[in-house]
Amino acid sequence: MADLLTLYRDNANRAHADADAATLDNVRDRNLRAAHAWEQMADRIDRTERARAAREPHGDPALQSMQSTAP
């Protein structure tokens, strides 16, 4: 998911740059809305990854139990 996080952050930065370069108000506003949406998606993924890491510091416990019982 780190690749997805990077993609979302890059898209947000690109939308901000497009907003800065826009000469029309509606285009600037559209790009700012897009940047905000990309930032929200990136933040959501970041929070999810952090929560998952805190909850499962050594990986998925179900997967570990399956691996430990394998012959």
KOLNUMAR-971371 format. One record per atom (N, C-alpha, C): residue number from 0; residue in one letter; atom name; x, y, z. Coordinates in steps of 0.1 Angstrom, whole numbers. Each point is the difference from the previous one (the first is absolute). Layout:
BEGIN
 num residuo atomo    px    py    pz
 NUM       A    CA     X     Y     Z
...
This chain:
BEGIN
 num residuo atomo    px    py    pz
   0       M     N     8   -12     0
   0       M    CA    -8    12     0
   0       M     C     8    13     0
   1       A     N    13    -2     3
   1       A    CA     9    12     0
   1       A     C     1     6   -14
   2       D     N    -1    -9   -10
   2       D    CA     0     6   -14
   2       D     C   -12     8    -3
   3       L     N   -11    -5     5
   3       L    CA   -13     7    -1
   3       L     C     0    13     7
   4       L     N     6     0    12
   4       L    CA     1    13     8
   4       L     C     9    10    -8
   5       T     N    11    -5    -6
   5       T    CA     9     9    -7
   5       T     C    -8     6   -13
   6       L     N    -7    -9    -6
   6       L    CA    -8     4   -12
   6       L     C   -10    11     4
   7       Y     N    -7    -2    11
   7       Y    CA   -10    10     4
   7       Y     C     6    13     4
   8       R     N    12     0     7
   8       R    CA     7    12     4
   8       R     C     5     7   -13
   9       D     N     5    -8   -10
   9       D    CA     5     6   -12
   9       D     C   -12     7    -8
  10       N     N   -11    -6     0
  10       N    CA   -12     5    -7
  10       N     C    -5    13     7
  11       A     N     1     0    13
  11       A    CA    -4    12     8
  11       A     C    10    12    -3
  12       N     N    13    -3    -1
  12       N    CA    10    10    -3
  12       N     C    -3     5   -15
  13       R     N    -3    -9    -9
  13       R    CA    -2     4   -14
  13       R     C   -12     9    -1
  14       A     N   -11    -4     8
  14       A    CA   -12     8     0
  14       A     C     2    14     6
  15       H     N     8     1    10
  15       H    CA     4    13     6
  15       H     C     8     8   -10
  16       A     N     9    -6    -7
  16       A    CA     8     7   -11
  16       A     C    -9     5   -11
  17       D     N   -10    -8    -4
  17       D    CA    -9     4   -10
  17       D     C    -9    11     4
  18       A     N    -4     0    13
  18       A    CA    -8    11     6
  18       A     C     8    13     0
  19       D     N    13    -1     3
  19       D    CA     8    12     0
  19       D     C     2     6   -14
  20       A     N     0    -9   -10
  20       A    CA     2     5   -13
  20       A     C   -12     4    -7
  21       A     N   -12    -3     5
  21       A    CA   -13     3    -6
  21       A     C    -2    15     0
  22       T     N    -6     4   -12
  22       T    CA    -4    14    -1
  22       T     C   -15     2     2
  23       L     N    -7   -10    -1
  23       L    CA   -15     1     2
  23       L     C    -3    -5    14
  24       D     N    -9     8     7
  24       D    CA    -4    -4    13
  24       D     C    -6   -13     2
  25       N     N    -9    -4   -10
  25       N    CA    -6   -13     1
  25       N     C    10   -12    -2
  26       V     N    10     2    -8
  26       V    CA    10   -10    -2
  26       V     C     9    -1    13
  27       R     N     3    12     6
  27       R    CA     8     0    12
  27       R     C    -8    -7    11
  28       D     N   -13     3     1
  28       D    CA    -8    -6    11
  28       D     C    -1   -15    -2
  29       R     N    -2    -5   -13
  29       R    CA    -1   -14    -3
  29       R     C    13    -7     4
  30       N     N    11     6    -3
  30       N    CA    13    -7     4
  30       N     C     2     0    15
  31       L     N    -4    11     7
  31       L    CA     1     0    14
  31       L     C    -9   -11     6
  32       R     N   -12    -2    -5
  32       R    CA    -8   -10     5
  32       R     C     6   -14    -2
  33       A     N     6    -2   -12
  33       A    CA     6   -12    -3
  33       A     C    12    -3     9
  34       A     N     8    10     2
  34       A    CA    11    -1    10
  34       A     C    -4    -4    13
  35       H     N   -11     6     5
  35       H    CA    -5    -3    13
  35       H     C    -5   -14     1
  36       A     N    -7    -5   -11
  36       A    CA    -4   -14     0
  36       A     C    11   -10     0
  37       W     N    11     3    -8
  37       W    CA    12    -9     0
  37       W     C     6     0    14
  38       E     N     1    12     6
  38       E    CA     6     0    13
  38       E     C    -8    -8    11
  39       Q     N   -13     1    -1
  39       Q    CA    -9    -8     9
  39       Q     C     2   -15    -2
  40       M     N     1    -4   -13
  40       M    CA     2   -14    -3
  40       M     C    14    -5     5
  41       A     N    10     8    -1
  41       A    CA    13    -3     4
  41       A     C     0    -1    16
  42       D     N    -6    10     6
  42       D    CA    -1     0    15
  42       D     C    -7   -13     5
  43       R     N   -11    -4    -7
  43       R    CA    -7   -11     4
  43       R     C     9   -13    -1
  44       I     N     7    -1   -11
  44       I    CA     9   -12    -1
  44       I     C    11     0    10
  45       D     N     5    12     3
  45       D    CA    11     1    10
  45       D     C    -6    -4    14
  46       R     N   -11     5     4
  46       R    CA    -6    -4    12
  46       R     C    -3   -15     1
  47       T     N    -5    -5   -11
  47       T    CA    -3   -15     0
  47       T     C    13    -8     2
  48       E     N    11     4    -7
  48       E    CA    13    -7     1
  48       E     C     5     1    14
  49       R     N    -1    12     6
  49       R    CA     5     1    14
  49       R     C    -8    -8    10
  50       A     N   -13     0    -2
  50       A    CA    -9    -8     9
  50       A     C     3   -15    -1
  51       R     N     2    -4   -13
  51       R    CA     3   -14    -2
  51       R     C    13    -4     6
  52       A     N    10     9    -1
  52       A    CA    13    -3     6
  52       A     C     0    -1    15
  53       A     N    -8     9     6
  53       A    CA    -1     0    14
  53       A     C    -8   -12     5
  54       R     N   -10    -4    -7
  54       R    CA    -8   -12     3
  54       R     C     7   -13    -2
  55       E     N     8    -1   -10
  55       E    CA     6   -12    -4
  55       E     C    15     3    -3
  56       P     N     8     2    11
  56       P    CA    14     3    -2
  56       P     C     8   -10    -6
  57       H     N    -4   -13     0
  57       H    CA     8   -11    -6
  57       H     C    -8    -6   -12
  58       G     N    -8     7    -6
  58       G    CA    -8    -6   -11
  58       G     C   -13    -5     4
  59       D     N    -7    -6    -9
  59       D    CA   -13    -6     1
  59       D     C     0   -12    10
  60       P     N    -6     1    11
  60       P    CA     0   -12    10
  60       P     C    -6   -12    -6
  61       A     N   -11     1    -8
  61       A    CA    -6   -11    -6
  61       A     C    10    -8    -9
  62       L     N     7     8    -8
  62       L    CA    10    -6    -9
  62       L     C    11    -7     8
  63       Q     N     4     7    11
  63       Q    CA    11    -6     8
  63       Q     C    -5   -14     6
  64       S     N   -12     0     5
  64       S    CA    -5   -13     6
  64       S     C    -1   -11   -10
  65       M     N    -3     4   -13
  65       M    CA    -1   -10   -10
  65       M     C    14    -5    -4
  66       Q     N    10     9     0
  66       Q    CA    13    -4    -3
  66       Q     C     6    -9    11
  67       S     N    -3     3    13
  67       S    CA     6    -8    11
  67       S     C    -6   -13     1
  68       T     N   -12    -3    -5
  68       T    CA    -6   -13     0
  68       T     C     2    -8   -12
  69       A     N     7     5   -10
  69       A    CA     3    -7   -12
  69       A     C    10   -11     3
  70       P     N    -1   -12    -7
  70       P    CA     9   -11     3
  70       P     C    14     3    -5
